[in-house]
Amino acid sequence: RRCFLARVPNLRSRDTTSLPGFENLTMGYNKYLRPYFGGQPVQIAMSLDIASISSISEIFPSFQDYTATIYLRQRWTDPRLVFQGNKSFTLDARLVELLWVPDTYIVESKRSFLHEVTVGNRLIRLFSNGTILYALRITTTVACNMDLSKYPMDTQTCRLQLESWGYDENDVTFTWLRGNDSVHGIEKLRLSQYTVERYYTLVSKSQQETGNYPRLILQFELRRNVLYFILETYVPSTLLVMLSWVSFWITLDSVPARTCIGVTTVLSMTTLMIGSRSSLSKTNCFIKAIDVYLGICFSFIFGALVEYAVAHYSSSQKCADKAPQEGPANELTKDMEEVNITNILNSSITSYKRKISFTSIEISSDNVNCSGLTMKTHEKIKCVLRNKMHRIIGYFTIQNPSNVDHYSKLLFPLFFMLVNVFYWAYYLYF
């Protein structure tokens, strides 16, 4: 075989003499066999430059991924390409077809392509000791499993994994060229929704049925910027909750005003909840942090509306109880006077007192002394149960409906602040 440089036309002799022995490098070279074939594995050192991360998708489950443009550089030594001298030469990238190169691929890659403008973006550099530098410019879309339970206060961990496709660990070994310093550019990335917290490199291997394959892992953490969501969702929902508390300062008689505030805040909160979920319409299987907060706000707004319904109902019941008591009270007084006169005329003072005592027992059934009456056992049990039911009902009876608003002015803001403290402490620090 001829040297591949000899294929270049009009190659002058003084060009070849500057490269002693270089014209015969490919004589007997077999690109289908790896260096050290049948012997020790080839050590391949890699480094990465992250040019950009253009998009990060969170749509569940098919499109949880990120798209990145990277510069992948691989170095290895091929003793068949040693030549005299101490220089390095950059060759035409199309000559890579004549050399053996590693079969590195990107694990969990969905779509990848090598840039071809204006020519294939590849670099081949040859050193005198047989070391080859092979660089590629690749744009790839890689899957990234995300946990959105703390969205939008979440931190996602994504990986970029490089692995040998056909050569196992007996043939090639992968190493990072300079450890964590082998990766550049990721700390300078400016993403719209995320901030790169930290990154680190790992060396691992993939155990498969056909053997153990070397793998290099770049793992980086992306923390979502929560300020946008605070301004878009958290602040409006909190203001709607505070707006619902305005009804506590409006009198119970102003039915249209209080009803309008309650219904308007409920509908506005419902619209806000639908809008927040539309951006992640296919992640409904997750109960996210923002859903929890919107649910809390909706509960407080709905509770304020229910509070007015309870207070208004108690007020109307109290007014209804006062109105009919005036007529029967006078009739009862008259009947008692007639009974008293009849008893005085037709009976003794002793029988009169006994009848009055029984009459008072029948009228005030709430304070019946069941043990002092001569009645059967089942009647005593019924009497005791009736008294206890009257007491239980008395506990839940609102004596003064205006106190409902008075206590709500204090309890609603207090509980809302307490719930916010637990919410933010849990999702930010746990």
Secondary structure as a PSIPRED ss2 file (coil, helix, strand):
# PSIPRED VFORMAT (PSIPRED V4.0)

   1 R C   1.000  0.000  0.000
   2 R C   1.000  0.000  0.000
   3 C C   1.000  0.000  0.000
   4 F H   0.000  1.000  0.000
   5 L H   0.000  1.000  0.000
   6 A H   0.000  1.000  0.000
   7 R H   0.000  1.000  0.000
   8 V C   1.000  0.000  0.000
   9 P C   1.000  0.000  0.000
  10 N C   1.000  0.000  0.000
  11 L C   1.000  0.000  0.000
  12 R C   1.000  0.000  0.000
  13 S H   0.000  1.000  0.000
  14 R H   0.000  1.000  0.000
  15 D H   0.000  1.000  0.000
  16 T H   0.000  1.000  0.000
  17 T H   0.000  1.000  0.000
  18 S C   1.000  0.000  0.000
  19 L C   1.000  0.000  0.000
  20 P C   1.000  0.000  0.000
  21 G C   1.000  0.000  0.000
  22 F H   0.000  1.000  0.000
  23 E H   0.000  1.000  0.000
  24 N H   0.000  1.000  0.000
  25 L C   1.000  0.000  0.000
  26 T C   1.000  0.000  0.000
  27 M C   1.000  0.000  0.000
  28 G C   1.000  0.000  0.000
  29 Y C   1.000  0.000  0.000
  30 N C   1.000  0.000  0.000
  31 K C   1.000  0.000  0.000
  32 Y C   1.000  0.000  0.000
  33 L C   1.000  0.000  0.000
  34 R C   1.000  0.000  0.000
  35 P C   1.000  0.000  0.000
  36 Y C   1.000  0.000  0.000
  37 F C   1.000  0.000  0.000
  38 G C   1.000  0.000  0.000
  39 G C   1.000  0.000  0.000
  40 Q C   1.000  0.000  0.000
  41 P C   1.000  0.000  0.000
  42 V E   0.000  0.000  1.000
  43 Q E   0.000  0.000  1.000
  44 I E   0.000  0.000  1.000
  45 A E   0.000  0.000  1.000
  46 M E   0.000  0.000  1.000
  47 S E   0.000  0.000  1.000
  48 L E   0.000  0.000  1.000
  49 D E   0.000  0.000  1.000
  50 I E   0.000  0.000  1.000
  51 A E   0.000  0.000  1.000
  52 S E   0.000  0.000  1.000
  53 I E   0.000  0.000  1.000
  54 S E   0.000  0.000  1.000
  55 S E   0.000  0.000  1.000
  56 I E   0.000  0.000  1.000
  57 S E   0.000  0.000  1.000
  58 E E   0.000  0.000  1.000
  59 I E   0.000  0.000  1.000
  60 F C   1.000  0.000  0.000
  61 P C   1.000  0.000  0.000
  62 S C   1.000  0.000  0.000
  63 F E   0.000  0.000  1.000
  64 Q E   0.000  0.000  1.000
  65 D E   0.000  0.000  1.000
  66 Y E   0.000  0.000  1.000
  67 T E   0.000  0.000  1.000
  68 A E   0.000  0.000  1.000
  69 T E   0.000  0.000  1.000
  70 I E   0.000  0.000  1.000
  71 Y E   0.000  0.000  1.000
  72 L E   0.000  0.000  1.000
  73 R E   0.000  0.000  1.000
  74 Q E   0.000  0.000  1.000
  75 R E   0.000  0.000  1.000
  76 W E   0.000  0.000  1.000
  77 T E   0.000  0.000  1.000
  78 D C   1.000  0.000  0.000
  79 P H   0.000  1.000  0.000
  80 R H   0.000  1.000  0.000
  81 L H   0.000  1.000  0.000
  82 V C   1.000  0.000  0.000
  83 F C   1.000  0.000  0.000
  84 Q C   1.000  0.000  0.000
  85 G C   1.000  0.000  0.000
  86 N C   1.000  0.000  0.000
  87 K C   1.000  0.000  0.000
  88 S E   0.000  0.000  1.000
  89 F E   0.000  0.000  1.000
  90 T E   0.000  0.000  1.000
  91 L E   0.000  0.000  1.000
  92 D C   1.000  0.000  0.000
  93 A H   0.000  1.000  0.000
  94 R H   0.000  1.000  0.000
  95 L H   0.000  1.000  0.000
  96 V H   0.000  1.000  0.000
  97 E H   0.000  1.000  0.000
  98 L H   0.000  1.000  0.000
  99 L C   1.000  0.000  0.000
 100 W C   1.000  0.000  0.000
 101 V C   1.000  0.000  0.000
 102 P C   1.000  0.000  0.000
 103 D C   1.000  0.000  0.000
 104 T E   0.000  0.000  1.000
 105 Y E   0.000  0.000  1.000
 106 I E   0.000  0.000  1.000
 107 V E   0.000  0.000  1.000
 108 E C   1.000  0.000  0.000
 109 S E   0.000  0.000  1.000
 110 K E   0.000  0.000  1.000
 111 R E   0.000  0.000  1.000
 112 S E   0.000  0.000  1.000
 113 F E   0.000  0.000  1.000
 114 L E   0.000  0.000  1.000
 115 H C   1.000  0.000  0.000
 116 E C   1.000  0.000  0.000
 117 V C   1.000  0.000  0.000
 118 T C   1.000  0.000  0.000
 119 V C   1.000  0.000  0.000
 120 G C   1.000  0.000  0.000
 121 N C   1.000  0.000  0.000
 122 R E   0.000  0.000  1.000
 123 L E   0.000  0.000  1.000
 124 I E   0.000  0.000  1.000
 125 R E   0.000  0.000  1.000
 126 L E   0.000  0.000  1.000
 127 F E   0.000  0.000  1.000
 128 S C   1.000  0.000  0.000
 129 N C   1.000  0.000  0.000
 130 G C   1.000  0.000  0.000
 131 T E   0.000  0.000  1.000
 132 I E   0.000  0.000  1.000
 133 L E   0.000  0.000  1.000
 134 Y E   0.000  0.000  1.000
 135 A E   0.000  0.000  1.000
 136 L E   0.000  0.000  1.000
 137 R E   0.000  0.000  1.000
 138 I E   0.000  0.000  1.000
 139 T E   0.000  0.000  1.000
 140 T E   0.000  0.000  1.000
 141 T E   0.000  0.000  1.000
 142 V E   0.000  0.000  1.000
 143 A E   0.000  0.000  1.000
 144 C C   1.000  0.000  0.000
 145 N C   1.000  0.000  0.000
 146 M C   1.000  0.000  0.000
 147 D C   1.000  0.000  0.000
 148 L C   1.000  0.000  0.000
 149 S C   1.000  0.000  0.000
 150 K C   1.000  0.000  0.000
 151 Y C   1.000  0.000  0.000
 152 P C   1.000  0.000  0.000
 153 M C   1.000  0.000  0.000
 154 D C   1.000  0.000  0.000
 155 T E   0.000  0.000  1.000
 156 Q E   0.000  0.000  1.000
 157 T E   0.000  0.000  1.000
 158 C E   0.000  0.000  1.000
 159 R E   0.000  0.000  1.000
 160 L E   0.000  0.000  1.000
 161 Q E   0.000  0.000  1.000
 162 L E   0.000  0.000  1.000
 163 E E   0.000  0.000  1.000
 164 S E   0.000  0.000  1.000
 165 W C   1.000  0.000  0.000
 166 G C   1.000  0.000  0.000
 167 Y C   1.000  0.000  0.000
 168 D C   1.000  0.000  0.000
 169 E C   1.000  0.000  0.000
 170 N C   1.000  0.000  0.000
 171 D C   1.000  0.000  0.000
 172 V E   0.000  0.000  1.000
 173 T E   0.000  0.000  1.000
 174 F E   0.000  0.000  1.000
 175 T E   0.000  0.000  1.000
 176 W E   0.000  0.000  1.000
 177 L C   1.000  0.000  0.000
 178 R C   1.000  0.000  0.000
 179 G H   0.000  1.000  0.000
 180 N H   0.000  1.000  0.000
 181 D H   0.000  1.000  0.000
 182 S H   0.000  1.000  0.000
 183 V E   0.000  0.000  1.000
 184 H E   0.000  0.000  1.000
 185 G C   1.000  0.000  0.000
 186 I H   0.000  1.000  0.000
 187 E H   0.000  1.000  0.000
 188 K H   0.000  1.000  0.000
 189 L C   1.000  0.000  0.000
 190 R C   1.000  0.000  0.000
 191 L C   1.000  0.000  0.000
 192 S C   1.000  0.000  0.000
 193 Q C   1.000  0.000  0.000
 194 Y E   0.000  0.000  1.000
 195 T E   0.000  0.000  1.000
 196 V E   0.000  0.000  1.000
 197 E E   0.000  0.000  1.000
 198 R E   0.000  0.000  1.000
 199 Y E   0.000  0.000  1.000
 200 Y E   0.000  0.000  1.000
 201 T E   0.000  0.000  1.000
 202 L E   0.000  0.000  1.000
 203 V E   0.000  0.000  1.000
 204 S E   0.000  0.000  1.000
 205 K E   0.000  0.000  1.000
 206 S E   0.000  0.000  1.000
 207 Q E   0.000  0.000  1.000
 208 Q E   0.000  0.000  1.000
 209 E C   1.000  0.000  0.000
 210 T C   1.000  0.000  0.000
 211 G E   0.000  0.000  1.000
 212 N E   0.000  0.000  1.000
 213 Y E   0.000  0.000  1.000
 214 P E   0.000  0.000  1.000
 215 R E   0.000  0.000  1.000
 216 L E   0.000  0.000  1.000
 217 I E   0.000  0.000  1.000
 218 L E   0.000  0.000  1.000
 219 Q E   0.000  0.000  1.000
 220 F E   0.000  0.000  1.000
 221 E E   0.000  0.000  1.000
 222 L E   0.000  0.000  1.000
 223 R E   0.000  0.000  1.000
 224 R E   0.000  0.000  1.000
 225 N C   1.000  0.000  0.000
 226 V C   1.000  0.000  0.000
 227 L H   0.000  1.000  0.000
 228 Y H   0.000  1.000  0.000
 229 F H   0.000  1.000  0.000
 230 I H   0.000  1.000  0.000
 231 L H   0.000  1.000  0.000
 232 E H   0.000  1.000  0.000
 233 T H   0.000  1.000  0.000
 234 Y H   0.000  1.000  0.000
 235 V H   0.000  1.000  0.000
 236 P H   0.000  1.000  0.000
 237 S H   0.000  1.000  0.000
 238 T H   0.000  1.000  0.000
 239 L H   0.000  1.000  0.000
 240 L H   0.000  1.000  0.000
 241 V H   0.000  1.000  0.000
 242 M H   0.000  1.000  0.000
 243 L H   0.000  1.000  0.000
 244 S H   0.000  1.000  0.000
 245 W H   0.000  1.000  0.000
 246 V H   0.000  1.000  0.000
 247 S H   0.000  1.000  0.000
 248 F H   0.000  1.000  0.000
 249 W H   0.000  1.000  0.000
 250 I C   1.000  0.000  0.000
 251 T C   1.000  0.000  0.000
 252 L C   1.000  0.000  0.000
 253 D C   1.000  0.000  0.000
 254 S C   1.000  0.000  0.000
 255 V H   0.000  1.000  0.000
 256 P H   0.000  1.000  0.000
 257 A H   0.000  1.000  0.000
 258 R H   0.000  1.000  0.000
 259 T H   0.000  1.000  0.000
 260 C H   0.000  1.000  0.000
 261 I H   0.000  1.000  0.000
 262 G H   0.000  1.000  0.000
 263 V H   0.000  1.000  0.000
 264 T H   0.000  1.000  0.000
 265 T H   0.000  1.000  0.000
 266 V H   0.000  1.000  0.000
 267 L H   0.000  1.000  0.000
 268 S H   0.000  1.000  0.000
 269 M H   0.000  1.000  0.000
 270 T H   0.000  1.000  0.000
 271 T H   0.000  1.000  0.000
 272 L H   0.000  1.000  0.000
 273 M H   0.000  1.000  0.000
 274 I H   0.000  1.000  0.000
 275 G H   0.000  1.000  0.000
 276 S H   0.000  1.000  0.000
 277 R H   0.000  1.000  0.000
 278 S H   0.000  1.000  0.000
 279 S C   1.000  0.000  0.000
 280 L C   1.000  0.000  0.000
 281 S C   1.000  0.000  0.000
 282 K C   1.000  0.000  0.000
 283 T C   1.000  0.000  0.000
 284 N C   1.000  0.000  0.000
 285 C C   1.000  0.000  0.000
 286 F C   1.000  0.000  0.000
 287 I C   1.000  0.000  0.000
 288 K C   1.000  0.000  0.000
 289 A H   0.000  1.000  0.000
 290 I H   0.000  1.000  0.000
 291 D H   0.000  1.000  0.000
 292 V H   0.000  1.000  0.000
 293 Y H   0.000  1.000  0.000
 294 L H   0.000  1.000  0.000
 295 G H   0.000  1.000  0.000
 296 I H   0.000  1.000  0.000
 297 C H   0.000  1.000  0.000
 298 F H   0.000  1.000  0.000
 299 S H   0.000  1.000  0.000
 300 F H   0.000  1.000  0.000
 301 I H   0.000  1.000  0.000
 302 F H   0.000  1.000  0.000
 303 G H   0.000  1.000  0.000
 304 A H   0.000  1.000  0.000
 305 L H   0.000  1.000  0.000
 306 V H   0.000  1.000  0.000
 307 E H   0.000  1.000  0.000
 308 Y H   0.000  1.000  0.000
 309 A H   0.000  1.000  0.000
 310 V H   0.000  1.000  0.000
 311 A H   0.000  1.000  0.000
 312 H H   0.000  1.000  0.000
 313 Y H   0.000  1.000  0.000
 314 S H   0.000  1.000  0.000
 315 S H   0.000  1.000  0.000
 316 S H   0.000  1.000  0.000
 317 Q H   0.000  1.000  0.000
 318 K H   0.000  1.000  0.000
 319 C H   0.000  1.000  0.000
 320 A H   0.000  1.000  0.000
 321 D H   0.000  1.000  0.000
 322 K H   0.000  1.000  0.000
 323 A H   0.000  1.000  0.000
 324 P H   0.000  1.000  0.000
 325 Q H   0.000  1.000  0.000
 326 E H   0.000  1.000  0.000
 327 G H   0.000  1.000  0.000
 328 P H   0.000  1.000  0.000
 329 A H   0.000  1.000  0.000
 330 N H   0.000  1.000  0.000
 331 E H   0.000  1.000  0.000
 332 L H   0.000  1.000  0.000
 333 T H   0.000  1.000  0.000
 334 K H   0.000  1.000  0.000
 335 D H   0.000  1.000  0.000
 336 M H   0.000  1.000  0.000
 337 E H   0.000  1.000  0.000
 338 E H   0.000  1.000  0.000
 339 V H   0.000  1.000  0.000
 340 N H   0.000  1.000  0.000
 341 I H   0.000  1.000  0.000
 342 T H   0.000  1.000  0.000
 343 N H   0.000  1.000  0.000
 344 I H   0.000  1.000  0.000
 345 L H   0.000  1.000  0.000
 346 N H   0.000  1.000  0.000
 347 S C   1.000  0.000  0.000
 348 S C   1.000  0.000  0.000
 349 I H   0.000  1.000  0.000
 350 T H   0.000  1.000  0.000
 351 S H   0.000  1.000  0.000
 352 Y H   0.000  1.000  0.000
 353 K H   0.000  1.000  0.000
 354 R H   0.000  1.000  0.000
 355 K H   0.000  1.000  0.000
 356 I H   0.000  1.000  0.000
 357 S H   0.000  1.000  0.000
 358 F H   0.000  1.000  0.000
 359 T H   0.000  1.000  0.000
 360 S H   0.000  1.000  0.000
 361 I H   0.000  1.000  0.000
 362 E H   0.000  1.000  0.000
 363 I H   0.000  1.000  0.000
 364 S C   1.000  0.000  0.000
 365 S H   0.000  1.000  0.000
 366 D H   0.000  1.000  0.000
 367 N H   0.000  1.000  0.000
 368 V C   1.000  0.000  0.000
 369 N C   1.000  0.000  0.000
 370 C H   0.000  1.000  0.000
 371 S H   0.000  1.000  0.000
 372 G H   0.000  1.000  0.000
 373 L C   1.000  0.000  0.000
 374 T C   1.000  0.000  0.000
 375 M C   1.000  0.000  0.000
 376 K C   1.000  0.000  0.000
 377 T H   0.000  1.000  0.000
 378 H H   0.000  1.000  0.000
 379 E H   0.000  1.000  0.000
 380 K H   0.000  1.000  0.000
 381 I H   0.000  1.000  0.000
 382 K H   0.000  1.000  0.000
 383 C H   0.000  1.000  0.000
 384 V H   0.000  1.000  0.000
 385 L H   0.000  1.000  0.000
 386 R H   0.000  1.000  0.000
 387 N H   0.000  1.000  0.000
 388 K H   0.000  1.000  0.000
 389 M H   0.000  1.000  0.000
 390 H H   0.000  1.000  0.000
 391 R H   0.000  1.000  0.000
 392 I H   0.000  1.000  0.000
 393 I H   0.000  1.000  0.000
 394 G H   0.000  1.000  0.000
 395 Y H   0.000  1.000  0.000
 396 F H   0.000  1.000  0.000
 397 T C   1.000  0.000  0.000
 398 I C   1.000  0.000  0.000
 399 Q C   1.000  0.000  0.000
 400 N C   1.000  0.000  0.000
 401 P C   1.000  0.000  0.000
 402 S H   0.000  1.000  0.000
 403 N H   0.000  1.000  0.000
 404 V H   0.000  1.000  0.000
 405 D H   0.000  1.000  0.000
 406 H H   0.000  1.000  0.000
 407 Y H   0.000  1.000  0.000
 408 S H   0.000  1.000  0.000
 409 K H   0.000  1.000  0.000
 410 L H   0.000  1.000  0.000
 411 L H   0.000  1.000  0.000
 412 F H   0.000  1.000  0.000
 413 P H   0.000  1.000  0.000
 414 L H   0.000  1.000  0.000
 415 F H   0.000  1.000  0.000
 416 F H   0.000  1.000  0.000
 417 M H   0.000  1.000  0.000
 418 L H   0.000  1.000  0.000
 419 V H   0.000  1.000  0.000
 420 N H   0.000  1.000  0.000
 421 V H   0.000  1.000  0.000
 422 F H   0.000  1.000  0.000
 423 Y H   0.000  1.000  0.000
 424 W H   0.000  1.000  0.000
 425 A H   0.000  1.000  0.000
 426 Y H   0.000  1.000  0.000
 427 Y H   0.000  1.000  0.000
 428 L H   0.000  1.000  0.000
 429 Y H   0.000  1.000  0.000
 430 F C   1.000  0.000  0.000
